[in-house]
């Protein structure tokens, strides 16, 4: 059992335990047998959850976690292909009629507007700007950029100065940890090229940050100096709040944007620029084709498809 537990991160095991305890509480309330786990008990749990969560996807995730707990502890449980569970989820999906809410994608136009109101001689604003560009152009998750708190900074998870290699007009960024890289089994290296003359050049921003802030070997890349000259780490809360303030300052609704807007926006822009989906998947380190959910196809793109189909039809001989 301990060996199986070691396959998961501590935070993941904590989440699994939380969901399992919720299932146990349900079984006690509903007077349903806890183990062995049956298709009937999981179906009832799914219906129970439908009054407490908004998304059928959340329910599916809960059921998957229950099955994971069962696997770790050698408990019998129905598989995801169980007919009874599939019909239950299908029925709940229709009844709940949930439309997933996604963060609006960041765009080069919005970034350009944000750049005009930033004072990059201020190291905090420069750190925020560098984070926005790296998140956008590298399709990074916020967990790779910044920690939740200064004390929780992890050199194996968030970017350090050692993860950046400058080579003239290019920059190589090394990602050592992600949702799909849990045990240092590989390093994801992503190149970024300088964009001379562009205010959105990430190479220029990072080079300026490295020059402006007194980094040490192994120190957090996204750092700044406070009013007392102390080196401080940019945190998730600071980045998230700054992003909302900035998008509001350029006339957009802050509630529509989160740090995930960077990852989604960067992938969307690459897709609209003609980058193949497989290349986007590899660069963004998605383990499956779930990355397609993040790609926002604009009306202009769909109109272009319609025109392409029309031209193809008209070019055919009757």
PyMOL commands that set and color helices and strands:
alter all, ss='L'
color gray80, all
select helices_A, chain A and resi 2-5+10-30+39-49+56-73+83-96+108-117+123-137+142-145+150-152+161-163+202-212+236-249+254-256+260-272+277-283+289-294+299-315
alter helices_A, ss='H'
color red, helices_A
select strands_A, chain A and resi 164-167+170-175+188-193+223-225+231-233
alter strands_A, ss='S'
color yellow, strands_A
deselect
rebuild
show_as cartoon
